């Protein structure tokens, strides 16, 4: 598989990495299988986060005998020196490793948070100490939509990578504002949400017939990887078929024609912006509602003709229904895309209840 240099880290990474956000949805044995398959197929970059359920534990178990074949990246939202250090130690234990190749501040947002992150008692101070001790090799950040904060982080000279959301919908506008700046400062660019949390791909294979939606996972990945400033994309994976298809796209990668690119952009625009990207930042819900799962079923019912009954059947299997929402609003406070989650849950229950 093609590899590219990850900015000033000098790590040579596969242009497709393994996104670990979906691993909590699979068994440990299945996680072992798909992670080892990914490495066998040439993927050498695996990304996770402390907030991704038991993803770190599953990665640690699966890769315990193959540590030297893969770069491991993880993240924390803790923003004080002591809390960030404690999270690092916890991640090292769960990942069954003595060092982490890339440790990232997770979801860098507004100015006060950034100032705390970079202060004497913040995340950066802890990680620079950890790097001196060999516990962390490189330091990065992830961010959604907060362009000015992204620019500050890049210009600080203290981060080596930036993980950004970028896809055909391009609702981040990072291609015009942030990516060229990252390249200028030799910041490695990792793209999360290359398929907008799955919204830009065909429905799962078990749905049956194709429904006429024209964007495939390969289209979405080719769109992202064609950007000269992008180092790699990390789609979330939970099935063998996803690993095989994503690797095939990377191995046979060729740029989209301008005509095909415009066709995809026009098709994607029909989705609008009010849909769940499956980032899971809204979780956990105190009522036990699996918000992203329900909103995914809502999305299928609204986007794909003929899938309403299928989505209703899947919603029927959800243990805690959307009408259990007590309107606390915590999910909306945590959503980086500022979705009206409570209204969407109510819509889902009304549309999907049979």
C-alpha positions in Angstrom: 0.0 0.0 0.0 1.1 3.5 -0.7 2.7 5.3 2.2 3.2 9.0 2.9 5.3 11.0 5.4 3.2 12.2 8.3 4.6 15.7 8.5 7.4 16.5 10.9 6.9 13.2 12.7 8.7 11.5 9.8 6.5 8.5 10.3 5.8 6.7 7.0 2.1 5.8 7.3 -0.3 3.9 5.0 -2.7 6.3 3.2 -5.6 4.4 4.8 -5.4 4.0 8.6 -7.7 2.0 10.8 -10.2 4.1 12.7 -11.1 2.4 16.0 -14.3 4.2 16.8 -16.5 1.3 15.8 -14.6 -1.4 17.8 -16.9 -1.2 20.8 -19.7 -2.6 18.6 -17.8 -5.8 17.9 -16.7 -8.8 20.0 -13.0 -9.1 21.1 -12.6 -12.1 18.7 -14.0 -10.1 15.8 -11.8 -7.2 16.7 -8.7 -9.5 16.7 -9.7 -10.7 13.2 -10.3 -7.4 11.5 -7.3 -5.6 13.1 -4.9 -8.4 12.1 -6.4 -8.5 8.6 -5.9 -4.8 8.3 -2.2 -5.2 9.2 -1.8 -8.2 6.9 -3.2 -6.0 4.1 -0.7 -3.2 4.7 -2.4 -0.8 7.1 0.2 0.4 9.6 -1.7 3.2 11.5 -4.4 2.5 14.1 -6.2 5.3 15.8 -8.4 5.2 18.9 -9.3 7.3 21.9 -9.9 6.9 25.6 -13.5 7.9 24.9 -14.1 5.1 22.4 -15.5 2.5 24.9 -13.3 -0.6 25.1 -11.5 0.2 21.8 -8.1 0.6 23.5 -8.4 -2.8 25.3 -9.4 -4.6 22.1 -6.5 -3.0 20.1 -4.1 -3.9 22.9 -5.2 -7.5 22.9 -5.2 -7.8 19.1 -1.8 -6.2 18.5 0.1 -7.4 21.5 2.3 -9.6 19.3 2.6 -7.2 16.4 3.5 -3.9 18.1 6.5 -3.3 15.9 4.4 -3.5 12.7 2.0 -0.6 13.5 1.8 3.0 14.7 -0.7 3.5 17.5 -2.5 6.8 18.0 -4.9 7.6 20.8 -6.4 10.7 22.4 -7.7 12.3 25.6 -10.1 15.1 26.4 -8.5 15.7 29.8 -7.0 19.2 29.9 -5.0 19.4 33.1 -1.5 18.0 33.5 -2.5 15.5 36.2 -5.6 14.2 34.4 -3.9 14.0 31.0 -1.0 12.1 32.6 -3.4 9.7 34.3 -5.2 9.1 31.0 -1.9 8.4 29.3 -0.9 5.8 31.9 -4.4 4.2 31.5 -4.0 4.1 27.7 -0.6 2.5 27.9 -1.9 -0.2 30.2 -5.0 -0.9 28.0 -3.0 -0.9 24.8 -0.4 -3.2 26.3 2.5 -1.0 25.2 5.4 0.9 26.6 4.9 3.9 24.4 2.3 5.5 22.2 3.4 6.8 18.7 0.9 9.7 18.6 -0.9 11.1 21.6 -3.5 13.7 20.7 -5.7 16.2 22.5 -9.2 15.2 21.6 -11.7 17.7 20.2 -9.9 21.0 20.6 -12.5 23.7 20.6 -12.9 27.2 21.9 -10.2 29.7 23.1 -10.5 29.0 26.9 -10.0 25.3 26.3 -7.0 26.0 24.0 -5.4 28.3 26.6 -5.8 25.6 29.3 -4.4 23.0 26.9 -1.2 25.0 26.2 -0.7 26.3 29.7 1.8 25.3 32.3 -0.6 23.0 34.0 -2.3 21.7 30.8 -2.3 18.8 28.4 0.7 20.0 26.4 3.0 20.3 29.4 2.2 16.7 30.4 2.8 15.3 26.9 6.0 17.2 26.4 7.3 15.6 29.6 6.0 12.2 28.5 7.8 12.6 25.2 11.1 13.4 27.0 10.6 10.1 29.0 9.8 8.1 25.9 6.2 7.3 26.8 4.9 9.4 23.8 6.8 9.8 20.5 4.7 12.6 18.9 1.9 15.0 19.9 -1.1 16.0 17.9 -4.7 17.4 18.2 -8.1 16.7 16.7 -10.7 19.3 16.1 -14.2 19.8 14.5 -15.2 23.1 12.9 -13.2 25.5 15.1 -11.0 26.9 12.4 -9.4 29.7 14.3 -8.4 27.3 17.1 -7.0 24.9 14.5 -4.9 27.7 13.1 -3.6 28.7 16.6 -2.6 25.1 17.3 -0.8 24.8 14.0 1.0 28.1 14.4 2.0 27.3 18.0 4.8 25.0 16.7 4.1 22.5 19.5 1.8 20.1 17.7 3.1 17.7 15.0 -0.2 16.4 13.6 -3.8 17.6 13.1 -6.8 15.3 12.8 -9.6 17.0 11.0 -13.0 16.1 9.7 -13.1 16.4 5.9 -15.3 14.7 3.2 -17.3 15.4 0.1 -19.8 17.5 2.0 -16.8 19.6 3.1 -18.8 21.2 5.9 -15.6 22.0 7.7 -14.1 24.1 4.9 -10.7 23.0 6.0 -9.5 22.6 2.5 -9.4 26.3 1.9 -8.5 27.6 5.3 -6.6 25.0 7.3 -5.0 22.4 5.2 -2.6 24.7 3.3 -1.5 26.2 6.6 -0.8 22.7 8.0 1.3 21.9 4.9 3.3 25.2 5.3 4.2 24.2 8.8 4.9 20.6 8.1 1.9 19.3 10.1 0.8 15.8 9.3 -2.9 15.8 8.3 -5.1 12.9 9.4 -8.6 12.9 8.1 -11.4 11.5 10.3 -15.0 11.2 9.1 -13.9 10.8 5.4 -17.3 9.2 4.8 -19.1 11.6 7.1 -19.7 8.9 9.7 -21.0 6.5 7.0 -23.5 8.9 5.5 -21.6 9.0 2.2 -21.5 5.3 1.7 -24.0 2.8 0.5 -26.2 1.2 3.1 -24.9 -2.0 4.8 -24.7 -5.1 2.6 -27.4 -6.9 4.6 -30.0 -4.4 3.4 -30.3 -6.2 0.1 -30.9 -4.3 -3.1 -29.1 -1.1 -3.9 -31.3 1.9 -3.6 -30.0 4.3 -6.2 -27.7 6.4 -4.1 -24.7 7.2 -6.2 -21.9 7.7 -3.7 -19.8 4.7 -2.6 -17.2 4.3 0.1 -14.5 4.2 -2.5 -15.7 7.5 -4.0 -15.6 9.2 -0.6 -12.1 7.9 0.1 -10.8 8.8 -3.3 -12.2 12.4 -2.9 -10.3 12.8 0.4 -7.0 11.2 -0.7 -6.9 13.3 -3.9 -6.3 16.4 -1.7 -2.6 17.1 -1.9 -2.4 18.2 1.7 -3.9 15.0 3.2 -1.5 12.4 4.5 -4.0 9.6 5.4 -7.7 8.9 6.1 -8.9 6.8 9.0 -12.4 5.4 8.2 -14.0 3.5 11.1 -14.1 -0.2 10.4 -15.9 -3.1 12.1 -16.3 -5.7 9.3 -13.8 -7.7 7.2 -15.6 -6.4 4.1 -14.9 -2.8 5.1 -11.2 -3.5 5.6 -10.9 -5.3 2.3 -12.7 -2.6 0.3 -10.9 0.3 1.9 -7.5 -1.4 1.3 -8.5 -2.1 -2.3 -9.3 1.6 -2.8 -5.9 2.6 -1.4 -4.0 0.0 -3.5 -5.7 1.1 -6.7 -6.0 4.7 -5.9 -6.4 7.2 -8.7 -7.7 10.7 -8.6 -11.3 11.5 -9.4 -11.9 13.3 -12.7 -13.3 16.8 -12.3 -16.6 15.7 -13.8 -16.9 12.8 -11.3 -15.9 15.1 -8.4 -18.7 17.5 -9.3 -21.2 14.7 -9.6 -20.4 13.5 -6.1 -20.5 17.0 -4.6 -24.0 17.5 -6.1 -25.2 14.2 -4.8 -23.8 14.8 -1.4 -25.4 18.3 -1.2 -28.7 16.6 -1.3 -28.0 15.3 2.2 -27.9 18.8 3.7 -26.1 19.2 7.0 -28.6 17.9 9.6 -27.5 14.3 10.0 -25.5 12.4 12.5 -21.8 11.7 11.7 -21.6 8.8 14.2 -18.8 10.4 16.2 -20.4 9.2 19.5 -19.3 12.4 21.3 -22.9 12.7 22.6 -22.5 9.5 24.6 -23.1 8.2 27.2 -26.8 9.1 27.7 -28.0 9.0 31.3 -31.2 7.4 30.0 -29.3 4.7 28.2 -30.4 5.8 24.7 -27.9 4.9 22.0 -28.3 8.2 20.2 -26.0 7.6 17.2 -27.6 4.2 16.5 -31.1 5.7 16.4 -30.1 8.7 14.3 -28.4 6.3 11.9 -31.6 4.4 11.4 -33.4 7.8 11.0 -30.9 8.8 8.3 -31.4 5.6 6.3 -35.1 6.0 6.5 -35.0 9.6 5.2 -32.2 9.2 2.6 -32.9 5.9 0.9 -36.2 5.2 -0.8 -37.6 1.9 0.2 -35.7 1.5 3.4 -38.3 2.7 5.8 -39.5 -0.7 6.8 -36.0 -2.0 7.2 -35.1 1.0 9.5 -38.3 0.4 11.5 -37.3 -3.2 12.0 -33.8 -2.2 13.2 -35.3 0.5 15.5 -37.6 -2.2 16.9 -34.5 -4.0 18.1 -33.2 -1.0 20.0 -33.5 -1.7 23.7 -34.1 1.9 24.9 -36.3 3.9 22.5 -36.0 7.6 21.7 -39.1 8.5 23.6 -37.2 7.8 26.8 -35.4 11.1 26.3 -35.9 13.4 29.3 -34.9 16.5 27.3 -31.8 17.1 29.5 -29.9 18.5 26.5 -26.5 17.1 27.4 -26.2 15.4 24.0 -26.6 18.7 22.2 -24.0 20.4 24.4 -21.5 17.7 23.4 -22.3 17.5 19.7 -19.5 19.1 17.7 -21.9 19.6 14.8 -24.5 21.5 16.9 -27.4 19.2 15.9 -30.8 19.5 17.4 -30.5 16.0 18.8 -33.7 16.1 20.9 -35.8 17.1 17.9 -34.1 14.4 15.8 -34.8 11.8 18.4 -38.5 12.7 18.5 -38.6 12.6 14.7 -37.0 9.2 14.8 -39.5 7.7 17.2 -42.4 9.1 15.3 -41.1 7.9 11.9 -39.7 4.5 13.0 -42.4 3.3 15.4 -44.6 0.7 13.8 
